[in-house]
């Protein structure tokens, strides 16, 4: 065969191979009913689904961990069978796919074995459920970015995630599912995990960028010009809006969600630690469009502990959902959790979690419900409850009829769709939460399952959803906005505790009023108004005494300035073989790549570092200043106590409201620390002597009797708590507590970022215990007042 013949054969064989590949791809696309239209991913709904109905499943916070193998085992044994019964059109896994923590859960790092287990688990789940792997979407959470630098092989998500295997590499993904009635259901996933993945606990928030929000806006608007059929829009993500930062130009995802009138933003991240109903209704004014936009935010629980999943349905564009916890097995070694019978009413909507001023219920609109169970129920009934008297009373019970699927066969289990006609006009009321809907059914085994009652409004009025105080703490406001107030509020307050008393002391001494002002603190209040004033005066005197001890005051001021302006400590905030980062009040400063072309970046991890910064400032620094001030005040009180006792004895009044006439005793054997009455009187300044004399002469007869009784009690007991410095012993306990908190926080940082902080940043590690020891030594001896008042 000549050259031309060989060339012709190669062309023919190549053409046949090319056509063969195209035919395989066309067959696969036909089987999955997936197509691509101008960058839009489109798929039809499940064949057996009613024309106006579609449902999907959300899972979140799976946390596959090699240290907790039963978590992945339960996932593989339980989820596939549950999804086979549910038959969703889509499954979203919204972040924290792996745990990325060490055995003691004190340090974070990526583990390839966990990612391999994650991918293999969902391959098995797809096979067991009968759902194509293309029906699954996943995205990163903060755990999936722990310690992942730029251009790093530790970015296992791209290699082992479902999205990675299907080449879905965009941070914003979308899919449109066409309902049987022609309605489009647009689902968009937003991956806003930290771009440079810091290790925990400095990786807590979602960090969208201008580019990602522009892409989000673009994908949500892809059907805006096609008005042939309505569009329902739902966005999935990992981080709640309260834990999502603004972009570099101050843009927010809420603005885009409200602009496009999405039905809901659903997310995870918070697990169930703060409650199982963490929802928030967002309502934003859009001046550019001269209207108000709104959407719901629904956070869901986790698989990690709760074994929870969410089924979300859209019925004629109306969105409803139910959160389901799988039932644990009786034999804990089995790890096969059982799906309970699930009831999801799709109409009428829950008036509390629906969008405000939704469409009114028409007389022709039936009650509709989805039931997910192994076998069809024996019967299903809808109950209408009246909550007017604050107790739910049944006013009507309606039998519901099974709607056969398109194939006419419900024998293989799975979703069952029921409807019931009703006279909805009877339940018209302006109060959105008066009437409630409850579904009750009997299973084949005789068991009775009842859905959670939910209010409805025939008039389309929306009720009011109330978060618990714990839920409001994490969902009620944006932590990005609150963090600067908490941060600079405590910084300004501790600085004022140091600076204002020093300025006040300087002014008192300049005017010669210092000693008299001090004595007014000890003087009993003659009336209620004065006693109220002393409630403020006494604490101020405590910090004023700290300002008199110049060594302690100066060291505290230097330490506060160090915390504000200089790095606290250094550690490996990225992978172990990457450069060390430096944490300050302004964020992390680190070189995010080993590449020589990448420079060091500052200000990373804000406000994520609030989990480090705020506990230290509020639980260590602030109590430290108070405790050291109290040590100085305790010694000053003892010194004035002794001085006034000596002066009263010398002047002949034989009374002192501060001490018994009997000489004080001391626990210490230091002879220099003891002061006799003569020594005290000899060092008493003349102005203090006058103050003391006036104090003794001004006692009323009733006050003198009370003070005399106190003195007799002290003489009988032979004990004075102040002179024996019992208060000081209590302050020692406080000092130990502060030291413990300091070392507890430091040890957690050492576990998370390595022990280099002990060497590279000794000021942060050792200043607090050193300050406490120094202050205890400084405030130990009792000084003559003249010396004390002129110290330093």
Steps between C-alpha positions, in 0.01 A plus 500: 500500500638838395520818707165629372332169581637497857392864545147422377474205740610715793242766412222241472589329828533837675163614367332181618656539846389865517141410409506219756603740780229748397239225507602394852480859624164552331366179658618610844348844460175350384493260792564775756289754311776757537571768243698818466352822370716812501680390815175394671477147640146373448338175610144377518334409827441142612264319264269385781471846659168687461518771237495787748723346767875452547710412803871495582716393794756705692770363727764694688796464733576133444850525652647171376775420751751218517487532880122442501451220246139437606402835345594392148369149561158637596503720190567208267253264666212743543492781246480295180188314612336822623563676168361198314169554682503878467596507131612864495575690182814644657727447804704793634778439754565846643852490638720359776534175309797388713593573860868591444594473868747293697402226742475739796310760291754764602663559160374525144657355186388339175509121491490331161362180650187685612447641152540157341242361741264787416516435126468123535205546738300707252584266216340224706208725599432580134502129414275404794251780435476446127572867442763600244806662657417808290199557726741583786658841558746589773695805614768594751450597862758655730624154609572415137736800476688458829869554429470513121743760355496633147606259223520215749462126443300504825202631300341154510152633419595534133620140495257305718174694512200423281533840335868440437436165332233657280721797409281752679783728599314830519434652843142563388315201353148478366249256365149559369239226539193517279174401662229314318296822487785688330609689812875543535665431832838669513737371769825690554785396728732767642843385624641790703750315719816694586723535192823459700402224740624588847497236767235512772398677710587782258271365227138554598331730245398489137700743285330579169681722251377757252569252220298219664204729571508625140484138384222428750302796365555378145387145568189607690397722211550242224123443451385859554446559129302179451148582618330195349497321835555617860827430681554394861847590630675338796863554606711253697808588704689399810522819707203686649483867409588589860834322444566639152724801441456779248710506185802723448269779380236446770247298298278242670334180372170607660474786253518259206259251660243775561550643152410167338216415741638158582272280706767400748867481582575170675824431683671309782808574714337548843392137551233473771701650785296822494161349419322301231296787357755761397304698241498866406279707273700762307330812370714757316421834341630512142514871405637420155184305416263705719368196683554274798660160450461207737611141550525238773819357645469145634797347681488126550653255745792266442564141406806489728300447821132540419489280184273762348390577147248741349235437236393817320206507260361761264132470417386745231796715600419490874793369705468288813736267683537251782815406694539131575717318752568138417417253775809341662523119497438298814835332449752785502760289321267471198504875415207459260269787581136463398300764319173570681176561318527858377206734450550819300191719449553702184177703510378707674833653590628557850397861564803556724771397252337608173583823323289791617170572327499178300212411271167444671362149515227449244195278564624264229841452662518160673703398803809321365760287672797280412557181699833316487487147640582137422137415429192709424303604809170331582334842517601865516293779655538876527399665823413868529580636846376823655751681721279792603496396866878439499436126495467314171156345470394281207220664303500281188654173381521435124586172330767533232520312173813348344599650166650232280834577337533518124588134468202407715719281721578585863603148595873565518471734798614858508307824485122491517302807403165570669235766445175599671233749404391734778296810560788741559268804526387380844848569634551853374637711783716811524713331764766300311551239771148421611443186291748216481542198274594156632535181297436162661544159338491133587782276382467139387637375832229691688725785612366855498716787371402863554669797337605806693210751493565806289289817471347613172319809379220486246535877452870469418619680814840407639561422865793605713790266559690543828850374558606380841755722676771249408381492140489879487859507623621323185236599244356831614777731379818506294806415707716679247333826612485417871862386531663848463271640770586217739869524415563873519247540778704277733831649382373852568359395836821341631699803384257728684549288816869589479507854364203671672599405858856623436376836373256528791771417752729763350228765532423405861864519603547827315216653705602333826173306528624148453503385865168659583337340195639162603361537851157583361494151353524345847256739664156339562224643282262723702203449264375284216603744227858501620504122522394478136783735407746279687399204287684680219764665717639184660571314171662815362717520813614141429637589156632829641718305740638307205608834349690578823713188447701631209692179426187284463309775317781555248542128432127460440495794262797361306332159474176648371691701238684184402172312449357783289792573270735199493462129408369286782664179394633307201396159377433274204163628389537321165651159426799383703747555216383856433634825649406596854221756538468778756174585675418850621184686584486589130497141373751247375807599301632207298655403168223284350722305261851362475527664161756781491263709289239517778551768763392499863137601558374679811154531653387144434240333719299805603251464663571124528761564772231628734494150652855568621505875558173562683535221760852619582410867534179441696601198709871570563609860439200680651488283819880532526481879526220477756683240707831686509312819588325314781836383639622860516170615652507226764841611621396868497185421701707318760745792524226761549326264737803485727572872471150605600497256792818658634372854454168431677682341792739796531221759486313329784182400322585130544288427196578414148250395241778314321677292764487381859701691759703189574828488306468318168669167445669388178564162354841601375810480718648803326567750783520786250141432395364572851394845611426600857253772582782742581674427169174543313427830670850625431471439126142628471497816283355812662213525252406137563515569875252782456274284291513225762429741784201645318379148431510408870337824618221479244369163618137514615401320817332218306799457272735491800291229666505291184873542456561423865302178467708404195818577693391285797423208269844533344664517842314189615603308190850642501481506122492759221436362150659797328813505713533125461469561122234238434390697194846451355465125527180517298680708239764228474224261388397751233861528383522123468177495296636763259827310465306182430291670228811651344677166481184325383464737206872489431510120505212483251694730267816296545305186407348671196807682365804336658718575802710768329307772686681415824831593339417751226254710699589468870320824589160351423581170667661620823386858570176418681644257759806726542279803563296312758808378690659845489180666626463256787857575610456876456180517705613265775664738759299764685654844453479812714245728341742783450724270305210341320356830393831616363615174341660547162 
